[in-house]
Amino acid sequence: PEYAPLRSLSAGKYQQALASAEEFGNRLLDHLSVQSVDEKHLNAGAAPGAPVKIEELVFAEVAKAGSGAPADPAVLVLAKRVEQAIDATTVLTDVCHTFGIAPGEVRAMPWADRTKLAAKMGNSKNLRRFAELLGRWTSLAVSRRAKRIPGVPQELSDVTFGDDWHLFVPQELGSLLEAALRYDFFLRLLDRKIVQYDPQSPESQGRGPIIVCVDTSGSMTGERDISSKAAALSLYAVARREDRPFATILFSSHDEWISFLFRNSSAVARSASGEEERLSLLEGIMRAATFFFGGGTDYESPLLEALRMIENGGTSWRDADVVFITDDYCEVSEEFTSRYKREKIRLSFKVFSVIIGARAEDARVLWKLSDRVLAVTDFNEQAAEQTFDAV
C-alpha cells in the first residue's frame, strides 16, 4: 500500500517510471545484502532486534503504513528513496526539455551516471532553483527575441504593459503633467504596469554567436551565481533554436577561468592551462551550471579567452555578442585596453556588461570595454530581460 502514491507520480512518464523501478531494484538488492550480513551476525550470537543499517539510515523497529497496518520499515525507507528519485528525475527531465535534449539521449546513459546526475539535481537546492529560473527565463528570452530592437524598421502591432520609456503611449506620459496622477504613474512604473506599444517585426534580429562571461568570484556565491548562470544558459537555449554558436566562460582571479563551447550534441571544456575535455551536451550544461571558483575578480583573462574564441572561429564567429556579468570591479592595464579596443573593431563584436550590486560609477572600467553597461541591485527578471534584449 505504501507504494500506491508513487504510481501516481510516475504513471505515463517514462523517465520517472524508469527511475523509480531502477531505484527500487538497486536499493532492494542493497537491503537484501545487508539483511544477509545481519543474519550471519545473529547466527554468530549477536543480539536479535538490533537496528538494520543501510546507506547510513537506521530503520525504525516499528513502522506503520498509511492504513495504520504494520509495515516493513525497509519498505517505507525504500518508498521514500524512490519518491526522491522521481522528484530528482523530474527536475532533470525539465532541464533536458528546455534544451531540446531527446529523451532517448537520457535513456541511453548508464543507470549509475543517470542516477548520480538526477540525485545531484534533486538534492541541491541551488540546482533546483537554477532549473526553476532556467525554465521561466528561457520562455522569457524566447518571447523577448520576438520583439524588434530600437532603430530597426518595425510595426507597432499591439499594446502591452511594461517599463520601456521609449515605447510608452502618449496618454501615459501625460500623467506626469498632473500632480494627482504622477504618484500613480510611478507606482505602476515600479510594477511594470505602464501601457506601452508592443513593437513586432517579421525580420530576424542579429544572428551572430553569443559568448557569456560569468563572474564566479567569492562574492557571487548564492542567488547571484544561480541567476546569472540561469540567464547565461537561457541564452544558450535561444541560441540552439536560432542555430547560433554559443559559449560561456566562468572566471574569477587572474588566469582562473574555464570556457564551455557548446555544439549541437556535445560541449568542449577548456581550462586556463589549455587542456580541453569533450563532454556530452548534458554534462556540459550541468558542469557550467555548477562550476564555481570562489576567488577574486579579473576582467582580462575571460575577455582574452573570448577574443581567442572569436578569432579561431573564423568568419562564422564575426559579429558576436559578448555578455559580461560581474558584481565587482577591477583595474585593467592600458596595454590590454588598447589591444582589446583594436581587436574589438577588427573582429566586429559588441559587448554588453551587467554589474550587480554596484553603483554606476563603479563601472568606469567596464565602460571602457563595453558598448553598454547595466548597473543593477540584483540580477532579477528585469535585468534578465535587458540582457536578452541586448543580444
C-alpha positions as CSV (number, residue, x, y, z in Angstrom):
1,P,0.0,0.0,0.0
2,E,2.8,2.4,0.7
3,Y,3.8,2.3,-2.9
4,A,0.4,3.3,-4.2
5,P,1.1,7.1,-4.2
6,L,4.3,6.5,-6.1
7,R,2.4,5.0,-9.0
8,S,0.5,8.3,-9.5
9,L,3.8,10.2,-9.6
10,S,5.3,8.1,-12.4
11,A,2.2,7.0,-14.3
12,G,2.6,7.8,-18.0
13,K,6.0,9.3,-17.5
14,Y,8.7,7.1,-19.0
15,Q,11.8,8.7,-17.3
16,Q,10.1,8.9,-13.9
17,A,8.9,5.3,-14.1
18,L,12.3,4.1,-15.2
19,A,14.0,5.9,-12.4
20,S,11.6,4.6,-9.8
21,A,12.0,1.0,-11.0
22,E,15.7,1.2,-11.1
23,E,16.0,2.9,-7.8
24,F,13.7,0.4,-6.1
25,G,15.5,-2.6,-7.6
26,N,19.0,-1.4,-6.7
27,R,18.1,-0.3,-3.2
28,L,16.3,-3.5,-2.6
29,L,19.3,-5.5,-3.6
30,D,21.4,-3.4,-1.2
31,H,18.9,-4.1,1.6
32,L,18.8,-7.8,1.0
33,S,22.6,-7.9,1.0
34,V,22.6,-6.1,4.4
35,Q,20.0,-8.4,5.8
36,S,22.1,-11.4,4.7
37,V,25.0,-9.9,6.6
38,D,22.8,-9.2,9.6
39,E,21.6,-12.8,9.7
40,K,25.2,-14.0,9.8
41,H,25.8,-11.8,12.8
42,L,22.7,-13.3,14.5
43,N,23.9,-16.8,13.8
44,A,27.2,-15.9,15.3
45,G,25.5,-14.9,18.6
46,A,24.6,-11.2,18.0
47,A,21.6,-9.9,19.9
48,P,18.3,-10.1,18.0
49,G,16.3,-6.9,17.3
50,A,19.4,-4.8,16.5
51,P,18.7,-2.0,14.0
52,V,19.5,-2.7,10.4
53,K,21.6,-0.1,8.7
54,I,21.5,0.8,5.0
55,E,23.3,3.8,3.5
56,E,23.7,5.4,6.9
57,L,19.9,5.1,7.6
58,V,18.8,3.3,10.7
59,F,15.4,1.5,10.2
60,A,12.8,2.0,13.0
61,E,11.9,-1.1,14.9
62,V,8.2,-0.3,14.4
63,A,6.6,1.3,11.4
64,K,3.1,1.6,10.0
65,A,1.8,2.2,6.5
66,G,-0.8,4.9,5.7
67,S,-3.6,2.5,6.5
68,G,-2.3,2.1,10.0
69,A,-1.3,-1.5,9.5
70,P,2.3,-2.6,10.5
71,A,4.7,-2.3,7.6
72,D,8.2,-3.4,7.0
73,P,10.4,-0.3,7.8
74,A,12.7,-1.2,5.0
75,V,9.8,-0.9,2.5
76,L,8.9,2.6,3.9
77,V,12.5,3.8,3.6
78,L,12.7,2.4,0.1
79,A,9.5,4.1,-0.8
80,K,10.9,7.4,0.3
81,R,14.1,6.9,-1.7
82,V,12.0,6.1,-4.8
83,E,10.0,9.2,-4.3
84,Q,13.2,11.3,-4.1
85,A,14.4,9.6,-7.3
86,I,11.2,10.5,-9.1
87,D,11.4,14.2,-8.0
88,A,15.1,14.4,-9.0
89,T,14.4,12.9,-12.4
90,T,11.5,15.3,-13.0
91,V,13.9,18.2,-12.5
92,L,16.5,16.6,-14.8
93,T,13.8,15.9,-17.4
94,D,12.7,19.6,-17.3
95,V,16.2,20.8,-17.9
96,C,16.6,18.4,-20.8
97,H,13.3,19.6,-22.3
98,T,14.5,23.2,-22.1
99,F,17.5,22.4,-24.3
100,G,15.7,20.1,-26.7
101,I,17.7,17.1,-25.5
102,A,15.8,14.0,-26.7
103,P,14.5,11.5,-24.1
104,G,16.5,8.8,-25.9
105,E,19.8,10.5,-25.1
106,V,19.0,10.5,-21.4
107,R,17.7,6.9,-21.6
108,A,21.0,5.8,-23.2
109,M,23.1,7.0,-20.3
110,P,24.2,4.2,-17.9
111,W,22.0,3.8,-14.9
112,A,24.7,4.8,-12.4
113,D,25.5,8.0,-14.3
114,R,21.9,9.0,-14.8
115,T,21.1,8.3,-11.2
116,K,24.0,10.3,-10.0
117,L,23.1,13.2,-12.2
118,A,19.4,13.1,-11.2
119,A,20.3,12.8,-7.5
120,K,22.6,15.8,-7.8
121,M,19.7,17.8,-9.3
122,G,17.3,16.7,-6.7
123,N,19.5,17.1,-3.6
124,S,20.9,20.5,-4.4
125,K,18.7,23.5,-3.5
126,N,20.8,25.7,-5.8
127,L,20.4,23.4,-8.8
128,R,16.6,23.1,-8.2
129,R,16.5,26.9,-8.1
130,F,18.6,27.1,-11.2
131,A,16.3,24.7,-13.0
132,E,13.3,26.8,-11.9
133,L,14.8,30.0,-13.2
134,L,16.1,28.3,-16.4
135,G,12.6,27.2,-17.4
136,R,11.0,30.5,-16.7
137,W,13.7,32.7,-18.2
138,T,14.1,30.6,-21.3
139,S,10.4,31.3,-22.1
140,L,11.0,34.9,-21.3
141,A,14.1,35.1,-23.6
142,V,12.2,33.5,-26.5
143,S,9.4,36.0,-26.1
144,R,11.8,38.9,-25.9
145,R,13.6,37.7,-29.0
146,A,10.3,38.1,-30.9
147,K,10.4,41.8,-30.3
148,R,12.3,44.2,-32.6
149,I,15.2,46.2,-31.3
150,P,15.1,50.0,-31.4
151,G,16.3,51.7,-34.6
152,V,15.2,49.0,-36.9
153,P,12.1,49.2,-39.1
154,Q,9.2,47.8,-37.2
155,E,5.5,47.7,-36.8
156,L,3.6,48.8,-33.6
157,S,1.0,46.0,-33.8
158,D,-0.3,46.0,-30.3
159,V,-0.1,47.4,-26.8
160,T,1.2,45.7,-23.6
161,F,2.4,46.5,-20.1
162,G,6.0,47.3,-19.3
163,D,8.6,49.9,-18.2
164,D,10.3,50.8,-21.6
165,W,10.1,54.6,-21.6
166,H,10.6,55.0,-25.4
167,L,7.6,52.8,-26.0
168,F,5.1,54.5,-23.6
169,V,1.8,55.6,-25.2
170,P,1.4,59.4,-25.2
171,Q,-1.6,59.3,-22.8
172,E,0.6,57.6,-20.1
173,L,3.3,60.3,-20.4
174,G,0.5,62.9,-20.0
175,S,0.0,61.7,-16.4
176,L,3.3,63.3,-15.5
177,L,1.8,66.7,-16.0
178,E,-0.8,66.3,-13.3
179,A,0.4,66.1,-9.7
180,A,-2.6,63.9,-8.8
181,L,-1.7,61.3,-11.5
182,R,2.1,61.4,-11.2
183,Y,2.2,59.3,-8.0
184,D,0.0,56.6,-9.5
185,F,2.2,56.7,-12.7
186,F,5.4,55.9,-10.7
187,L,3.6,53.2,-8.6
188,R,2.6,51.5,-11.9
189,L,6.1,52.0,-13.3
190,L,7.6,50.1,-10.4
191,D,5.3,47.3,-11.1
192,R,6.0,47.5,-14.9
193,K,2.3,48.2,-15.5
194,I,2.6,51.2,-17.8
195,V,0.7,50.8,-21.1
196,Q,3.2,50.8,-24.0
197,Y,3.4,49.9,-27.6
198,D,4.4,46.3,-28.5
199,P,6.7,46.5,-31.5
200,Q,6.8,43.5,-33.7
201,S,8.6,42.7,-36.9
202,P,8.9,39.7,-39.2
203,E,12.6,40.4,-39.7
204,S,15.0,38.5,-37.6
205,Q,17.5,40.1,-35.2
206,G,21.2,39.6,-35.1
207,R,22.3,36.0,-35.8
208,G,25.9,36.2,-34.6
209,P,27.5,34.0,-31.9
210,I,26.9,34.6,-28.2
211,I,29.6,34.4,-25.6
212,V,28.5,34.9,-21.9
213,C,31.3,35.6,-19.4
214,V,30.1,34.9,-15.8
215,D,31.9,36.1,-12.7
216,T,32.3,33.2,-10.2
217,S,34.3,35.1,-7.5
218,G,33.5,34.6,-3.8
219,S,31.1,37.5,-3.7
220,M,28.9,35.9,-6.3
221,T,28.0,32.9,-4.0
222,G,24.3,32.0,-3.8
223,E,21.5,33.7,-5.7
224,R,23.8,35.9,-7.8
225,D,25.6,32.9,-9.1
226,I,22.4,30.9,-9.7
227,S,20.6,33.7,-11.5
228,S,23.5,34.8,-13.7
229,K,24.1,31.2,-14.9
230,A,20.4,30.7,-15.4
231,A,20.4,33.8,-17.7
232,A,23.5,32.6,-19.5
233,L,22.1,29.1,-20.2
234,S,18.7,30.6,-21.2
235,L,20.6,32.4,-23.9
236,Y,22.1,29.1,-24.9
237,A,18.6,27.7,-25.3
238,V,17.8,30.6,-27.5
239,A,21.0,30.1,-29.5
240,R,20.1,26.5,-30.1
241,R,16.7,27.5,-31.5
242,E,18.3,30.1,-33.8
243,D,21.3,28.0,-34.8
244,R,23.8,30.4,-33.4
245,P,27.2,29.4,-31.9
246,F,27.3,29.7,-28.2
247,A,30.0,29.6,-25.4
248,T,30.1,30.6,-21.8
249,I,33.2,31.5,-19.8
250,L,33.3,31.2,-16.0
251,F,36.0,33.3,-14.4
252,S,37.4,34.6,-11.1
253,S,41.1,35.6,-10.3
254,H,43.8,36.1,-12.9
255,D,44.2,33.0,-15.1
256,E,41.4,31.3,-13.2
257,W,38.8,30.5,-15.8
258,I,37.1,27.7,-17.7
259,S,35.2,28.0,-21.0
260,F,32.5,25.8,-22.4
261,L,32.0,25.8,-26.2
262,F,28.6,24.2,-26.9
263,R,27.8,22.3,-30.1
264,N,24.6,20.6,-31.2
265,S,25.1,17.4,-29.2
266,S,28.3,17.9,-27.2
267,A,30.4,20.5,-25.4
268,V,34.1,21.2,-25.1
269,A,35.5,22.5,-21.8
270,R,38.8,24.4,-21.8
271,S,40.8,25.4,-18.8
272,A,43.4,28.1,-18.3
273,S,46.1,25.5,-18.8
274,G,44.9,25.0,-22.4
275,E,43.7,21.5,-21.6
276,E,40.4,20.5,-23.4
277,E,37.8,17.9,-22.4
278,R,35.0,16.7,-24.5
279,L,31.7,16.3,-22.7
280,S,28.2,15.2,-23.6
281,L,25.7,18.1,-24.0
282,L,24.0,17.4,-20.7
283,E,27.3,17.0,-18.9
284,G,28.5,20.4,-20.3
285,I,25.3,22.1,-19.2
286,M,25.5,20.7,-15.7
287,R,29.2,21.5,-15.4
288,A,28.6,25.1,-16.5
289,A,25.7,25.4,-14.0
290,T,27.7,24.1,-11.0
291,F,31.3,25.1,-11.5
292,F,32.4,27.8,-9.1
293,F,35.9,29.2,-8.4
294,G,35.3,31.5,-5.4
295,G,38.4,33.6,-5.8
296,G,38.9,37.3,-6.7
297,T,37.9,39.1,-9.9
298,D,39.9,39.7,-13.1
299,Y,38.4,41.1,-16.3
300,E,41.4,40.4,-18.6
301,S,41.5,36.6,-18.6
302,P,37.9,35.9,-19.7
303,L,38.0,38.6,-22.3
304,L,41.2,37.3,-23.8
305,E,39.6,33.8,-24.0
306,A,36.6,35.4,-25.7
307,L,38.9,37.1,-28.2
308,R,40.6,33.7,-28.8
309,M,37.2,32.0,-29.5
310,I,36.1,34.7,-31.9
311,E,39.5,34.7,-33.7
312,N,39.7,30.9,-34.0
313,G,36.0,30.6,-35.0
314,G,36.7,32.2,-38.4
315,T,34.1,34.2,-40.3
316,S,31.2,32.4,-38.7
317,W,32.2,33.9,-35.3
318,R,32.3,37.5,-36.6
319,D,29.6,40.0,-35.3
320,A,29.5,38.2,-32.0
321,D,27.6,39.4,-28.9
322,V,29.6,39.2,-25.7
323,V,27.7,39.4,-22.4
324,F,29.8,40.2,-19.4
325,I,28.2,39.6,-15.9
326,T,30.1,40.6,-12.7
327,D,29.4,42.0,-9.2
328,D,32.9,43.6,-8.7
329,Y,35.2,45.9,-10.5
330,C,38.9,45.7,-11.1
331,E,41.6,47.6,-13.0
332,V,42.9,46.6,-16.4
333,S,46.2,47.6,-17.9
334,E,46.5,50.3,-20.6
335,E,48.2,47.8,-22.8
336,F,45.3,45.4,-22.6
337,T,42.7,48.1,-23.1
338,S,44.4,49.4,-26.3
339,R,44.8,45.9,-27.7
340,Y,41.2,44.9,-26.7
341,K,39.7,48.0,-28.4
342,R,41.7,47.3,-31.6
343,E,40.6,43.7,-31.7
344,K,37.0,44.7,-31.0
345,I,36.9,46.8,-34.1
346,R,38.8,44.3,-36.2
347,L,36.6,41.3,-35.2
348,S,33.4,43.4,-35.2
349,F,31.9,42.2,-31.9
350,K,29.7,44.0,-29.3
351,V,29.9,43.8,-25.5
352,F,27.0,44.2,-23.1
353,S,28.1,44.3,-19.4
354,V,26.0,43.8,-16.3
355,I,27.4,44.9,-12.9
356,I,25.4,43.6,-9.9
357,G,25.1,45.3,-6.6
358,A,27.4,48.2,-7.5
359,R,27.0,51.9,-8.4
360,A,27.1,53.1,-11.9
361,E,30.3,55.0,-11.2
362,D,31.9,51.7,-10.2
363,A,31.5,50.5,-13.8
364,R,34.1,53.0,-15.2
365,V,36.4,50.2,-16.3
366,L,33.5,48.3,-17.9
367,W,32.5,51.4,-19.9
368,K,36.0,51.4,-21.5
369,L,35.4,47.8,-22.6
370,S,31.7,47.7,-23.4
371,D,29.2,49.2,-25.8
372,R,26.6,49.3,-23.0
373,V,26.7,48.8,-19.2
374,L,23.7,48.0,-17.0
375,A,24.1,48.5,-13.2
376,V,21.5,46.6,-11.1
377,T,21.0,45.9,-7.5
378,D,20.1,42.2,-8.1
379,F,20.1,40.1,-11.2
380,N,16.4,39.7,-11.3
381,E,13.9,39.2,-14.1
382,Q,14.1,42.8,-15.2
383,A,17.9,42.5,-15.5
384,A,17.5,39.2,-17.4
385,E,15.0,40.9,-19.8
386,Q,17.5,43.6,-20.7
387,T,20.3,41.1,-21.1
388,F,18.1,39.1,-23.5
389,D,17.3,42.2,-25.5
390,A,20.9,43.1,-25.8
391,V,21.7,40.0,-28.0
